[in-house]
Amino acid sequence: MLEMCTLFSGSSGNCVYVSDGETRLLVDCGVSGKRIESGLKSIGVDPKQINGVLLTHEHSDHVASVGILHRRYGWNLYANSLTWNAAKSVVGKIDASCLHFFCEPFQIGKIGINPFSIPHDAADPVGYRFQKEGACVTVATDLGVITPQVEENLTGSDVVLLEANHDEEMLRMGPYPYPLKRRILSNSGHLSNENAGKLCVRLAKSGTKEFLLGHLSIHNNIPELAYQTVVSVLQEHAMLEQVKIAVAPREGASFRYTVGG
């Protein structure tokens, strides 16, 4: 059995909860420590029960309170070496015995974890595929384009947390300066609603049943627009009836997905 939910999701901060009922993990801590503590308590989890935090990359909306919470609770930290080197000045002082580097699939408790490279403008960003006894949930946000490696790691997942960051027209017509618009639209930027929908079609054909759309831009997207765009793409390919789509709230816990026995 695996369960997953977002506690925070968006351009203003991110944190994902994954557990098998025994091991309790977070992916990123990108809002204040106090808010993450409140988020965990809202789903009935004592922060002292968290076994580790997995870092996707070093940007502040993913690592803002990693150091504070580590020092408060002694949480283990998991990252690749390039991400850690880029994040450590923000994270601050840590207990070195709690820092764990990876360069290949690893395991925490009975949960198998496969980190995979994602295309984003960070030192060595990754998504995570979590597996246990045939159940699989995958986290993939902050990606400018879908590479073969990303799609391979998402294929076959029961539940996918997938970025639907922006509506391209809103972004192009919005207030952001041109260099920032160009960065977001680039292959190392963020995934649009339309491209998220196209990927959902391909993943649905390979068996994924549930999609949670996350990391929405506060300025260049609207939850209803992200949802409707992805739904429309699925409808065009006659795949909508086979899947469930939801949008992760910016604040507060999403639906708590449970897969497997």
N, C-alpha and C positions, 0 to 999 in steps of 0.2 A: 504494500500500500504506500502511496505517496500522496501528499497534499501540498497545495500551493495557493498562495494568494498574494496580491500586492498590498503593502501597507501605505505606500506613497508611489505615485507614478506620474512623471511629467518633466518638463524642462526645468521645473523649479525644485526637483528632488525626487529620489528613487530609493525604494527598499522593498525587497521581495522576501517572503517567508516560504521555506520549503521544509517538509518534515515527513518522516515515516512513523511518527508517533513515539519514537524513542530518541532519535537524533533530530535536533532542531537547528536549522541553519538560516542565515540571512544572506541574500545577495545584495551587497552595497548598503551603505548607510549615508544617504545624501541629504538628510534634513537634520535638524537639531536632535541631540540625544534625548531631550525631554519628550519630543514628539514621537520618536521611535519607541521609547518606553511606553508612552500612552497607546501607540498603535498596537504594540504587542499585548498589552493588558486588555485592549478592546477585543482581541480574539482569544482571550483566556490563557495567554502565555506569559509566565514570569520571565523577565529579562535574564534572571539568573540561570534559566534553563537553556539558554542559547549556547550551542556547542561551537559555533564558529561563524565568521563572516567571510564570504568569498567576494573579492573585488573584481569587477569587470574592467575598470580602467580608472585613471587618476583624476578625472574632472570632478569639480567640487559638488555637482549635483548627484554624485555617487559616493563620495568619501568624506563629506563634511564632518560627520561625527564619529567616524571609525575610531580615532584615537581616544576620544573622550569616553566612549562606551567600553573600549578595550581596557582602559585604565580603571574604570569603575567596576567592571564585572570579570575581568581576566579572560575575555573571549579570545579564542584562537583566531588568527588571521591567515587567509589563504590568498596567494597572488603569484603571478609569474614575476620573475626578477626585474624585468624592465618596468612593469607597472609599479612595483614596489619602489623602485628607485625614483620614479616620477612622483609618487604619492607621499613618500615618507616625510617630506618637509611639512606637509599639511597635517599628516597623522600625528607627528610628534613622537615623544618618547614612548617606547613600548618594551614589554618583557620579551627579549629575543627568543626565549624558549617557546613562545606562543606564535611565532611567525613561521609559516610553512610555505615553501616554494614548490611549484609544480611545473613540469614541462611535458606531461603526458597524463592520461587518465589516472585517477586516484580514487580512494574510498574514504569516507568518513562514517564511522559506525558501519551500518549495513547498506548505506546509500552509495552507489557507484556514480562518479562524477566525471564527465568528459568535457574539459574546456576546449573551445574551438575559436580560431581567429575570426574576428569580424572586421570589416573595413570601416575604420573611423579614425579621425585625426587625433590619435593618442599614441602613447609609447608602444603598447602591445595589447590592444583591447581584445577581450574575449566574451563569448556567450557561454552558457553552461547547459549541458544535457544531464539530467538526473535520472537514474534508473534503479529499480529494485524489483526483482522477481517478475519481470515482464511489464511492469508499469513504467511510464516514461513521461516526464514533464521537461520542457525546455524553455530557457530564457534567452531571448535574442532582441536586444534593443541597441540603439546607437549604431546603426549600420547604414552606410550610404548606398549600398548596392548589395544584391543577393549574389554571393559567389557560390560556385559549386560546393565548396566546403561547408558554407553556412547551410545550404539547402540539404546537403547530405546529413548534417547533424540534426536538422529539424524533421526530416522525413521519418515517419513511423512514430512520432510522439503522440501521446494521448491528448495532451494539452500543450499549447504553445502560447507563451507570452511574446507577442510580436509588436515591434514598433510600428505605429502609424502616426508619424510625427507631425506632418503638415499637409495642408491642401496646397497644391502648387500655385493655383491662381491667387489664393489669399497671400501666400508668401511673396509672389512676384509683385502684387499690387500694394503690399503692406509697407510699414514705415522703416523696415530694417535697411541699413546702408547696403549698397550693392555688394561690397566684398563679403558681408555676412550672408547675404542671400546666395551668393555664388558658393560659399563654403557649405551651406546647408544642402544645396542642390547637387553638390559634387559627389563623386563615388566614395569619399571619406566623410560624408556629412550624415544626413538623416533620411530615413525612408518615408516616402509619401504615402498618403492613403491609397492612391491608385495602385502603386507598386506592392503595397501590403496585400491588397485584395488579390492581385495576380498570383502572389505567392500562396495565399490561402487556397486558391483553386488547386494549385499543384499539390499542396500538402493534403488537402481533403481527398484528392484522388488516391493518395497513398495511405489513407486511413485515419488521419487526424480528425477528431470529432469536435473539439472545442478550441476556440481561439479567444484570447484576451488581448485586446488592442491597448498598447501602452505607450508611455513616453510622449504624450501629445504636447505640442507646443502651446503655450498659453496665449501667444499672439497670432499664430498662423494656422490654428485649427479650432474646431468646435466638436465636442464629443458626438453630437448627433450627426455631424457631417462625416466624421471618420467612420462611424457605424454605417451610415447609409451608403457611403462610397464602397465599402468592402462588401456590403450586402448586394449592391447592384452588380458588382463584378461577379460575385458568386451566382447570382441569378442569370446573368448572361451565359454562364457555362453550365446551367442546370445543376448546380452543386449546393444550393442554399439549403434544401431540405435535409441534407445529410450532415449538417454541422450546426453548432451553436456559436453565436458571436456575442461578445460583450466588450464594453470599454472600461478599462481600469480607471477608477476615480483618482483625481489628483490628490485629494485628501481623504484619508480613511481607507479601511480595508475593502478589497474587492470581494466578490463571491469566493468562497473557499472550495477550490476544486479538490476532489478526492478520486483517485484512480487506483485500480488494482484491488486485491483482497484485503 
